[in-house]
Amino acid sequence: MAKIEEAIALAYKRKAQVLAHTNGDAAIDLLIKAHVKAGRPRDRHTTPVHLQFVRKDQLVSYSDYGFTSSFFTNHYILWTSVNRVSRSGAVIGEAECRTPLQGLKEIKVLESIKEGKTVYKAGK
């Protein structure tokens, strides 16, 4: 974690944009923590890449910190449109499974958020 924090702080000090490969919510947490520790600059256009597993609380942070999002939609369609079944036949992550149509609708919502459009209002 310390090396990530140092690298991001140095990039911000040099007025550079950070594009971070964040394939998973734990990696996104690391980037958010490093961004906060480096002073939370909103003008860097920090871009977490591969956000198909972003949590709702993390997405709120993106807006607060001025992050630019990058979703790899092909992964999202592939990983959410299939039923994940273990060797013993148990469905893994049943609550996260999506049909192809649900996946496409969710991608449209995420792309709208990326473009800065309001797609939902608090409390609804």
C-alpha positions in Angstrom: 0.0 0.0 0.0 2.8 2.4 0.8 4.3 2.2 -2.7 0.9 2.9 -4.2 0.4 5.9 -2.0 3.9 7.2 -2.8 3.4 6.8 -6.6 0.0 8.5 -6.6 1.3 11.4 -4.4 4.2 11.9 -6.7 2.0 11.8 -9.8 -0.3 14.5 -8.3 2.7 16.6 -7.2 3.8 16.6 -10.8 0.3 17.4 -12.0 0.0 14.1 -13.8 -3.1 12.1 -14.4 -3.3 8.7 -12.7 -4.8 5.7 -14.7 -4.9 2.8 -12.3 -5.7 -0.8 -13.2 -8.3 -1.6 -10.6 -9.8 -5.0 -11.5 -11.8 -5.6 -8.3 -13.3 -3.7 -5.4 -10.2 -4.2 -3.2 -8.0 -2.5 -5.8 -10.5 0.3 -6.1 -10.4 0.7 -2.3 -6.6 1.0 -2.5 -6.8 3.7 -5.1 -9.4 5.7 -3.1 -7.4 5.5 0.1 -4.2 6.6 -1.8 -6.1 9.4 -3.4 -7.5 10.6 -0.1 -4.0 10.5 1.5 -2.6 12.5 -1.4 -5.0 15.3 -0.7 -8.1 14.5 -2.8 -7.3 16.7 -5.9 -10.4 17.0 -8.1 -8.5 18.3 -11.1 -6.3 15.3 -11.9 -9.0 13.2 -13.7 -7.9 10.1 -11.9 -9.1 7.1 -13.8 -9.7 3.7 -12.2 -9.7 1.2 -15.1 -11.8 -2.0 -15.2 -14.7 -0.9 -12.9 -17.0 -3.8 -13.7 -17.0 -4.7 -10.0 -17.3 -1.3 -8.4 -19.5 -1.1 -5.3 -22.2 1.6 -4.9 -20.3 3.3 -2.1 -17.2 3.4 -4.2 -19.2 5.0 -7.1 -20.3 7.8 -4.8 -16.6 8.4 -4.0 -15.9 8.8 -7.7 -18.2 11.7 -7.9 -16.9 13.2 -4.7 -13.3 13.0 -5.9 -13.8 13.9 -9.5 -12.7 10.5 -10.8 -13.2 9.6 -14.5 -14.5 6.0 -14.8 -13.5 3.4 -17.3 -15.7 0.3 -17.6 -14.6 -2.7 -19.6 -18.1 -3.5 -20.8 -17.2 -6.8 -22.6 -16.0 -8.2 -19.3 -19.2 -7.1 -17.6 -21.4 -8.8 -20.1 -19.4 -12.0 -20.0 -19.1 -12.2 -16.2 -22.7 -11.2 -15.3 -24.6 -13.0 -18.0 -23.6 -16.5 -17.0 -24.6 -18.6 -14.1 -21.6 -19.4 -12.1 -21.8 -22.9 -10.9 -19.2 -24.8 -8.8 -18.1 -28.3 -9.5 -20.5 -29.6 -6.9 -23.4 -27.8 -8.7 -23.9 -24.9 -6.3 -24.6 -21.5 -7.8 -21.9 -19.0 -6.8 -23.0 -15.4 -6.2 -26.6 -16.0 -7.2 -27.6 -12.5 -6.1 -25.1 -11.0 -8.5 -26.1 -13.1 -11.6 -27.7 -11.1 -14.4 -29.4 -12.0 -17.7 -27.8 -10.5 -20.8 -30.6 -7.9 -21.0 -30.1 -6.9 -17.4 -26.4 -6.5 -18.0 -26.9 -4.3 -21.1 -29.4 -2.1 -19.1 -26.9 -1.7 -16.3 -24.1 -0.8 -18.7 -26.2 2.0 -20.1 -26.8 3.3 -16.6 -23.0 3.2 -15.8 -22.1 4.8 -19.1 -24.6 7.6 -18.3 -22.9 8.1 -15.0 -19.5 8.2 -16.7 -20.8 10.9 -19.0 -21.9 13.0 -16.0 -25.6 12.4 -16.4 -27.9 12.0 -13.4 -29.6 8.6 -13.7 -31.1 8.4 -10.3 -32.0 10.7 -7.4 -31.3 10.0 -3.8 -34.2 8.3 -2.0 -35.6 6.7 -5.2 
